[in-house]
Amino acid sequence: MNQWHLLFKTRDYPEASIIQGMLEENEIPVQVLNKLDSSYLNFGDIEIYVPVHLKDIANDLLQKALLN
């Protein structure tokens, strides 16, 4: 079974989609877990997971993207 690492949390769906797309463009598998409450969007988070063996590469890509 694959081990997954929590890379990023947000409450902003467009931000999560952009990060997911950036990781997938760089051939990093992504799992997105949407824990946002459907009625009250200030409860819960959208969590982005990557395989443990790719977490360092994914984190580097994320840091570069957030700096721009």
Protein Blocks (a to p, Z undefined) as FASTA:
>chain_A
ZZdddfbdcfbfklmmmmmmmmmmnopacddddfbdfklmmgccddddddfklmmmmmmm
mmmmmmZZ
